[in-house]
Amino acid sequence: MTLREEVTALLQELLRLDTVNPPGNETRAAEVLRAYLARNGAECELLARTPDRANVVARLPGGDGPSLLLLAHTDTVLADTAEWSRDPWSGDLVDGELWGRGALDMKGHVAAAAVAFASLAREGNRPAGDVLLALTADEEVGVDFGASWLAREHPDALRAQFGLNEGGGERCVFGKNVYYLCGVGEKMTAPFRLRVRGRSGHASDPHAADNALLKAAPLLEALARLEPPRSLIPEVQAFLEVTLGEVPPVELALERAQALHPLAGQLVAPLLSATLSPTMIEASRKRNVIPGSCMLEVDCRLLPGQTPAEMEALLRAGLPGEWELEWIESELVGGTRSRIGGPLWEALAAWVERVEPGARLAPIVGAGFTDSHYVRKELDTEMYGFFPLKAMEVELAARLIHSADERIAVDDLELGVDLFRHVATTLAA
């Protein structure tokens, strides 16, 4: 069986398992992966906070060189069968693509990492340093069953100098040049609530009450107008330098990126400042009761290096009226970054040059969140997001993730196995 056939078969088996989170039930996938690894002479361990939420961890011993962590998660988001052209848990192979929830996010990555690890083990390969495999639960919700729990309770299962996870690898053509995105950091999630107070009353007599829902309207309008100050963080400067050949002033950065390619503009836009997106509102729960309180929930993402205190100062200066602020998460997550350059960067750049001569790595910061944060923060690992998507256009892949008809090209699966094997066997100090 070729590696291409091997990764296809493993991914089909994983896609046919419902690991939607919540509730997760990732132990289903963990047991399949444990059996697969065992068949190939690779011992692994299942570590779990609760029996149904197991994480797979394994180690391929190497020499005294740099260690490498291959990190991926086995849970998925919900799939509405009515929206899909095929059964979301079919694992169907159609025209060179495997269909199913999690094919892109990120069971395809899981399968490729497992096959790369297993193939090196059965070949008796001894890399320069240890290669660690961690296929974890609970990334999509993050209630502390997966990477966060492992980093705190079983740090040696994740402890490595370098690591690869999701959050990059897409092939982009900007002008006449080809770039592969490499995720080197991510924004911080800093959600908050704004609460306005009024006085409740019977809806038949609005003059006898003070409707908090109406008092929230100016807040929403002000949030829509509020523009956090822009800046060029080092990672965006590096992206612009690679793709444009220069770093324009912050006032022109988005315009220049959009002129290069619409996708370049989409990548840069959320990285020039913090972002604020009101997403939820709660007031009265009965039609005939005027609410005495109204709560707005806002998804806020801060740039690496920014603090909630900076955002609070912006809110105090820019929002009208009287309101109360509550940060939703007691411990904010994200906002971590890894350096651009060094052994892992060089290994990825060499692979890109081999696969597509003339193509270059382009650093990017994720506007969302990945488990790389926990490994960076707790274990000081240099984590990159990189899984190659060459056969599938990046715009299509972006539309399919967390959406209907999710699928992955087998060509990209095979490429992913090759990437992980390359990095594991060429990473040097």
Helices and strands as residue ranges (DSSP letters): H 3-15, H 27-39, E 44-48, E 54-60, E 68-73, G 81-83, E 93-94, E 97-99, I 103-107, H 108-122, E 131-136, H 147-153, G 155-157, E 162-165, E 171-174, E 177-186, E 188-189, E 192-197, E 201-202, G 206-208, H 212-225, H 234-244, H 250-260, H 262-268, G 269-271, E 275-282, E 289-290, E 293-302, H 308-318, E 324-327, E 333-334, H 343-355, E 360-366, H 372-379, E 382-385, H 394-400, E 407-409, H 410-426
